[in-house]
């Protein structure tokens, strides 16, 4: 079951707290679980700095390219320093298609 319902966007939200440092596994596992639960938004809280942020983004792009995610529309990442970044999945999908 999703963890919350966003009243502003009217979407189901799943929150994942990562304690690992393998960026690829963090992204793949989180997206897979959020998709299974039918959540349109994923909030990913990183408690430790991942081995590679670039690897995390590559894993995100790979999931989108291989069409593994059909449910999650937005990913919000809370970094270990409490900085927040939001990723629009459809926007990334369109960038991939243009190439």
C-alpha atoms as a printed R data frame, in Angstrom:
   type eleno elety resid chain resno      x      y       z
1  ATOM     1    CA   UNK     A     1  0.000  0.000   0.000
2  ATOM     2    CA   UNK     A     2  1.191  3.528  -0.732
3  ATOM     3    CA   UNK     A     3  2.268  5.583   2.280
4  ATOM     4    CA   UNK     A     4  0.302  8.770   1.629
5  ATOM     5    CA   UNK     A     5 -2.076 10.677  -0.611
6  ATOM     6    CA   UNK     A     6 -0.915 14.072  -1.862
7  ATOM     7    CA   UNK     A     7 -3.906 16.388  -1.505
8  ATOM     8    CA   UNK     A     8 -2.339 19.026  -3.740
9  ATOM     9    CA   UNK     A     9 -1.595 16.745  -6.713
10 ATOM    10    CA   UNK     A    10 -4.291 14.126  -5.953
11 ATOM    11    CA   UNK     A    11 -1.727 11.321  -6.313
12 ATOM    12    CA   UNK     A    12 -0.721  8.308  -4.255
13 ATOM    13    CA   UNK     A    13  2.745  8.650  -2.722
14 ATOM    14    CA   UNK     A    14  5.255  6.031  -1.633
15 ATOM    15    CA   UNK     A    15  8.126  7.027   0.663
16 ATOM    16    CA   UNK     A    16 11.354  5.032   0.679
17 ATOM    17    CA   UNK     A    17 14.233  5.625   3.088
18 ATOM    18    CA   UNK     A    18 17.524  4.319   1.789
19 ATOM    19    CA   UNK     A    19 20.272  3.242   4.126
20 ATOM    20    CA   UNK     A    20 22.523  1.744   1.460
21 ATOM    21    CA   UNK     A    21 25.066  3.437  -0.774
22 ATOM    22    CA   UNK     A    22 24.602  1.542  -4.047
23 ATOM    23    CA   UNK     A    23 22.781  4.144  -6.145
24 ATOM    24    CA   UNK     A    24 21.664  1.734  -8.849
25 ATOM    25    CA   UNK     A    25 20.053 -0.648  -6.348
26 ATOM    26    CA   UNK     A    26 18.420  2.229  -4.469
27 ATOM    27    CA   UNK     A    27 16.715  3.564  -7.600
28 ATOM    28    CA   UNK     A    28 15.715  0.214  -9.080
29 ATOM    29    CA   UNK     A    29 14.341 -1.197  -5.829
30 ATOM    30    CA   UNK     A    30 12.475  1.974  -4.904
31 ATOM    31    CA   UNK     A    31 10.864  2.369  -8.317
32 ATOM    32    CA   UNK     A    32  9.901 -1.300  -8.449
33 ATOM    33    CA   UNK     A    33  8.195 -1.158  -5.043
34 ATOM    34    CA   UNK     A    34  6.441  2.140  -5.758
35 ATOM    35    CA   UNK     A    35  5.163  0.788  -9.091
36 ATOM    36    CA   UNK     A    36  3.889 -2.397  -7.425
37 ATOM    37    CA   UNK     A    37  1.983 -0.275  -4.934
38 ATOM    38    CA   UNK     A    38  0.452  1.891  -7.658
39 ATOM    39    CA   UNK     A    39  2.041  5.106  -6.388
40 ATOM    40    CA   UNK     A    40  2.321  7.960  -8.889
41 ATOM    41    CA   UNK     A    41  4.842  9.806  -6.722
42 ATOM    42    CA   UNK     A    42  7.960  8.436  -5.075
43 ATOM    43    CA   UNK     A    43  9.803 10.232  -2.314
44 ATOM    44    CA   UNK     A    44 13.277  8.804  -1.896
45 ATOM    45    CA   UNK     A    45 15.133  9.873   1.245
46 ATOM    46    CA   UNK     A    46 18.849  9.152   1.125
47 ATOM    47    CA   UNK     A    47 20.317  8.852   4.621
48 ATOM    48    CA   UNK     A    48 23.841  8.195   3.308
49 ATOM    49    CA   UNK     A    49 25.688  9.647   0.337
50 ATOM    50    CA   UNK     A    50 25.494  7.125  -2.512
51 ATOM    51    CA   UNK     A    51 28.657  5.809  -4.143
52 ATOM    52    CA   UNK     A    52 27.720  7.723  -7.300
53 ATOM    53    CA   UNK     A    53 24.912 10.171  -8.040
54 ATOM    54    CA   UNK     A    54 25.682  9.709 -11.722
55 ATOM    55    CA   UNK     A    55 25.070  5.965 -11.354
56 ATOM    56    CA   UNK     A    56 21.730  6.701  -9.674
57 ATOM    57    CA   UNK     A    57 20.611  8.915 -12.555
58 ATOM    58    CA   UNK     A    58 21.812  6.336 -15.085
59 ATOM    59    CA   UNK     A    59 19.710  3.680 -13.315
60 ATOM    60    CA   UNK     A    60 16.705  6.009 -13.444
61 ATOM    61    CA   UNK     A    61 17.179  6.593 -17.183
62 ATOM    62    CA   UNK     A    62 17.649  2.867 -17.796
63 ATOM    63    CA   UNK     A    63 14.384  2.070 -15.995
64 ATOM    64    CA   UNK     A    64 12.608  4.633 -18.158
65 ATOM    65    CA   UNK     A    65 14.289  3.494 -21.410
66 ATOM    66    CA   UNK     A    66 13.366 -0.138 -20.780
67 ATOM    67    CA   UNK     A    67  9.819  0.937 -19.903
68 ATOM    68    CA   UNK     A    68 10.007 -0.798 -16.522
69 ATOM    69    CA   UNK     A    69  8.042  1.974 -14.863
70 ATOM    70    CA   UNK     A    70  4.526  2.685 -16.021
71 ATOM    71    CA   UNK     A    71  3.089  4.130 -12.813
72 ATOM    72    CA   UNK     A    72  5.522  6.519 -11.106
73 ATOM    73    CA   UNK     A    73  5.264 10.011 -12.609
74 ATOM    74    CA   UNK     A    74  7.411 12.016 -10.192
75 ATOM    75    CA   UNK     A    75 10.413 11.226  -8.004
76 ATOM    76    CA   UNK     A    76 11.436 13.571  -5.229
77 ATOM    77    CA   UNK     A    77 14.879 12.894  -3.778
78 ATOM    78    CA   UNK     A    78 15.861 14.178  -0.338
79 ATOM    79    CA   UNK     A    79 19.650 14.123  -0.249
80 ATOM    80    CA   UNK     A    80 21.738 13.479   2.895
81 ATOM    81    CA   UNK     A    81 22.372 17.243   3.244
82 ATOM    82    CA   UNK     A    82 18.556 17.766   3.132
83 ATOM    83    CA   UNK     A    83 18.651 19.325  -0.338
84 ATOM    84    CA   UNK     A    84 15.596 18.333  -2.386
85 ATOM    85    CA   UNK     A    85 15.368 17.630  -6.118
86 ATOM    86    CA   UNK     A    86 12.279 16.665  -8.080
87 ATOM    87    CA   UNK     A    87 12.395 14.566 -11.271
88 ATOM    88    CA   UNK     A    88  9.532 14.536 -13.764
89 ATOM    89    CA   UNK     A    89  9.572 11.073 -15.355
90 ATOM    90    CA   UNK     A    90  7.672 12.102 -18.488
91 ATOM    91    CA   UNK     A    91 10.098 14.955 -19.095
92 ATOM    92    CA   UNK     A    92 13.066 12.570 -18.849
93 ATOM    93    CA   UNK     A    93 11.265 10.107 -21.143
94 ATOM    94    CA   UNK     A    94 10.839 12.855 -23.782
95 ATOM    95    CA   UNK     A    95 14.538 13.800 -23.564
96 ATOM    96    CA   UNK     A    96 15.450 10.142 -24.167
97 ATOM    97    CA   UNK     A    97 13.147  9.930 -27.206
98 ATOM    98    CA   UNK     A    98 14.725 13.016 -28.791
99 ATOM    99    CA   UNK     A    99 18.135 11.339 -28.902
